[in-house]
């Protein structure tokens, strides 16, 4: 039996500064080993996960928006500003979907990274425990040497007893070898966990970079749109034409909003006839609808219009904010409309009861539908620059009994 000599070799290897893995290899080459199926399966699973992460990296890069290609596709529509704006807005909405999905991926990947870090720490602890156990076992083998096993054989009372003791020694040898193999495998598993963690962190950074790239693409397209709208305005021979066009757009918006209000009032009358309670506004103050706003780019009241350059009445408050940032419901209510309009862009209209409505325009994406019940502070849309808009902002209006109101009366005491 050579376990004593092998133990001495292993201890000497450790004393010379070799790792336990090298020392263990001395025994592993002389004694049959049993492979841990569970650890091997975990290693294969990690290798599969790493392959999946590499695939995600390639798909992430392949899915990034080609702004140059979008510009080429939009070039043919520039002769008709309305068509151009609608097509560009459709691209902006698609980009916002991508950004939202990427941000969700970031959240999920951060959760996965935490889980992998926990797996790695657990694997490292197992490795430490196995290392300490192996050191003790090798120390025992070194101290006891071959004499103990020889003594066991010499003290056998019979041939059968000797065979039983020999079987015991063989089983002990197999146990030692198996433990060494387990240590080697847990070391491989620790390495696989590290590789997976590194790959996940790299994918996370690439996803964050992709969000920045997609947001830059949104900014480029919005800039293009602003230039085209401004060029269109400058190219109009008579400024009166621009004024008439603007007034016609506002009149169309008002007609649509009035039509929606009338439909809601008719529904309320029908409910009243059935003795059903209609929504009632309780007089509470509004939640600020654009928490990420950077400034008020245009206030309620008379102002110089940025396109016509003439004085017009501005029926709401414009809150400049980053594209994709949240738009919140100002107060509890029911969504009366959630749609796209050529001048309002993506817009939402909320019924708060007693003839009071709030309207949110130019969103990049809508998160609610007509008929949804919303509460104050709930995200209903994302800031954008759809419709007749020259930069990312929320155009926020308040109407009471068919008339525009100063939003500040509801936003401030």
KAQUI-V94227 format. One record per residue. SS is DSSP state (a for helix, b for strand, c for the rest). PSI is psi in whole degrees, 0 to 359 (999 if undefined). D_LAST is the distance of its C-alpha to the last C-alpha in Angstrom with 1 decimal. Layout:
BEGIN
SS;PSI;D_LAST
SS;PSI;D_LAST
END
This chain:
BEGIN
c;127;92.3
c;9;90.4
a;323;87.1
a;314;88.1
a;318;89.1
a;322;85.9
a;317;83.8
a;317;85.6
a;317;84.9
a;316;81.2
a;316;81.0
a;320;82.9
a;317;80.5
a;318;77.5
a;330;79.3
c;358;79.9
c;2;76.1
c;154;76.0
c;162;73.0
a;329;73.4
a;318;73.2
a;319;76.3
a;318;78.0
a;328;77.2
a;333;78.7
a;314;82.1
a;319;82.1
a;333;80.4
c;342;83.2
c;341;85.9
c;132;84.4
c;141;83.1
c;154;79.3
c;127;77.1
c;134;74.0
c;107;70.7
a;323;69.6
a;312;66.1
a;320;65.4
a;320;67.0
a;320;64.8
a;320;61.7
a;316;62.9
a;321;63.5
a;318;60.0
a;317;58.5
a;322;60.7
a;319;59.5
a;321;55.8
a;319;56.5
a;320;58.1
a;320;55.0
a;318;52.7
a;322;55.0
a;319;54.8
a;321;51.0
a;314;51.2
a;317;53.4
a;323;51.2
a;312;48.1
a;321;49.8
a;334;51.2
c;0;47.9
c;147;46.1
c;135;44.9
c;94;47.4
a;323;45.2
a;318;48.4
a;319;49.5
a;317;46.3
a;320;46.4
a;319;50.0
a;328;49.1
a;344;46.3
a;320;48.6
c;341;50.2
c;358;46.9
c;337;45.9
c;338;47.6
c;101;45.1
a;319;41.6
a;315;40.1
a;319;42.6
a;312;42.1
a;316;38.3
a;318;38.7
a;318;41.4
a;320;39.6
a;321;36.4
a;319;38.7
a;321;39.9
a;321;36.5
a;320;35.6
a;319;38.9
a;321;38.2
a;323;34.8
a;315;36.8
a;314;39.2
a;316;36.5
a;316;34.9
a;319;38.4
a;320;39.3
a;323;36.2
a;322;37.1
a;322;40.7
a;316;39.5
a;313;37.8
a;320;41.0
a;324;43.3
a;324;41.5
a;316;42.1
a;321;45.7
a;318;46.3
a;318;45.2
a;318;47.7
a;322;50.4
a;321;49.8
a;319;50.3
a;317;53.5
a;316;54.8
a;319;54.3
a;318;56.0
a;320;58.8
a;319;59.2
a;319;59.5
a;319;62.1
a;317;64.0
a;314;64.0
a;316;65.3
a;321;68.0
a;314;69.0
a;319;69.5
a;319;71.4
a;323;73.6
a;317;74.4
a;319;75.5
a;318;77.6
a;322;79.3
a;317;80.0
a;314;81.7
a;322;83.8
a;317;84.8
a;321;85.8
a;321;87.7
a;190;89.4
a;336;92.0
a;323;94.0
a;317;91.8
a;323;92.0
a;318;95.8
a;319;96.2
a;319;94.4
a;320;96.9
a;331;100.0
c;5;99.0
c;136;99.0
c;341;101.3
c;173;102.2
a;315;101.7
a;318;99.0
a;318;97.2
a;318;97.5
a;319;96.1
a;317;93.2
a;322;92.5
a;317;92.7
a;321;90.2
a;314;87.9
a;319;88.2
a;317;87.6
a;320;84.5
a;320;83.2
a;315;83.8
a;322;81.9
a;313;79.0
a;314;78.9
a;321;79.0
a;319;76.2
a;322;74.0
a;318;74.7
a;321;73.8
a;320;70.5
a;316;69.7
a;318;70.4
a;321;68.2
a;329;65.3
a;320;65.5
a;322;65.4
a;318;62.4
a;316;60.5
a;320;61.3
a;320;60.1
a;318;56.8
a;316;56.4
a;319;57.1
a;317;54.6
a;316;51.9
a;317;52.7
a;319;52.7
a;319;49.3
a;322;47.7
a;318;49.2
a;321;47.9
a;314;44.4
a;321;44.5
a;323;45.9
a;319;43.1
a;319;40.4
a;325;42.4
a;320;42.5
a;315;38.6
a;321;38.5
a;318;41.2
a;322;39.5
a;325;36.2
a;324;38.3
a;318;39.8
a;314;36.5
a;320;35.6
a;314;39.0
a;321;38.7
a;321;35.3
a;316;36.8
a;316;39.7
a;317;37.5
a;317;35.6
a;315;39.0
a;319;40.4
a;318;37.5
a;318;37.7
a;319;41.5
a;317;41.2
a;318;39.1
a;332;41.4
a;349;44.4
c;124;43.5
c;313;46.0
c;126;43.8
a;334;40.1
a;328;39.7
a;320;40.6
a;321;37.6
a;314;35.3
a;320;36.8
a;316;36.6
a;314;32.9
a;324;32.2
a;321;34.3
a;317;32.4
a;319;29.1
a;321;30.8
a;318;32.2
a;312;28.8
a;321;27.4
a;317;30.5
a;314;30.3
a;317;26.6
a;319;27.5
a;319;30.6
a;318;28.6
a;318;26.2
a;319;29.3
a;320;31.0
a;318;28.2
a;321;28.1
a;320;31.8
a;322;31.6
a;322;29.2
a;321;31.7
a;320;34.5
a;320;32.7
a;321;32.1
a;333;35.8
c;12;36.6
c;35;34.4
c;142;32.2
c;125;28.5
c;164;26.2
c;140;22.9
c;132;20.0
c;126;16.3
c;5;14.8
c;6;11.2
c;159;9.9
c;152;7.3
c;149;9.7
c;143;11.9
c;123;12.7
c;347;15.9
c;80;18.1
c;340;18.2
c;13;21.3
b;149;20.0
b;335;21.6
b;164;19.9
b;108;18.3
b;339;21.7
b;128;20.7
c;171;17.5
c;140;16.6
b;196;18.8
b;137;22.3
b;166;24.0
b;119;27.6
c;136;28.5
c;339;30.1
c;310;33.0
c;340;33.8
c;17;32.9
c;161;31.9
b;128;28.7
b;161;26.9
b;128;23.6
b;117;21.6
c;9;19.9
c;194;17.6
b;127;16.6
b;122;19.5
b;104;19.1
b;131;22.5
b;158;23.6
c;141;27.0
c;133;29.0
c;349;29.0
c;159;25.8
b;145;23.6
b;127;21.4
b;150;19.2
c;129;18.2
c;332;14.5
c;167;14.9
c;145;18.0
b;191;20.4
b;135;23.8
b;115;25.1
b;334;26.2
b;144;27.9
b;98;28.8
b;186;31.3
b;137;32.5
b;143;32.5
c;329;34.4
c;324;31.6
c;344;28.5
b;211;30.5
b;122;29.5
b;159;26.5
b;140;24.6
b;128;23.0
b;131;21.2
b;119;21.1
b;359;18.2
b;156;19.8
c;35;19.7
c;10;20.2
b;129;17.1
b;150;18.3
b;147;17.4
b;138;20.2
b;118;21.2
b;163;24.2
b;23;27.0
b;152;27.1
c;335;30.3
b;144;30.6
b;136;29.2
c;1;29.1
c;166;28.5
c;163;30.4
c;134;29.9
c;347;29.6
c;144;28.2
b;127;25.5
b;160;22.8
c;158;20.1
c;132;16.8
c;353;17.8
c;136;21.4
b;125;23.2
b;342;24.2
b;179;25.6
b;142;26.5
c;141;25.6
b;201;28.5
c;41;29.8
c;160;31.4
c;208;31.9
c;79;31.4
c;143;29.8
c;19;31.1
c;156;29.5
c;122;27.6
b;165;23.9
b;122;21.5
b;110;20.8
b;122;17.7
b;156;17.2
b;132;15.4
b;141;17.6
b;118;17.4
c;43;20.8
c;5;22.5
b;143;20.3
b;142;18.3
b;157;14.6
c;114;12.4
c;334;11.1
a;336;8.3
a;333;6.7
a;336;7.0
a;338;6.9
c;155;3.8
c;999;0.0
END
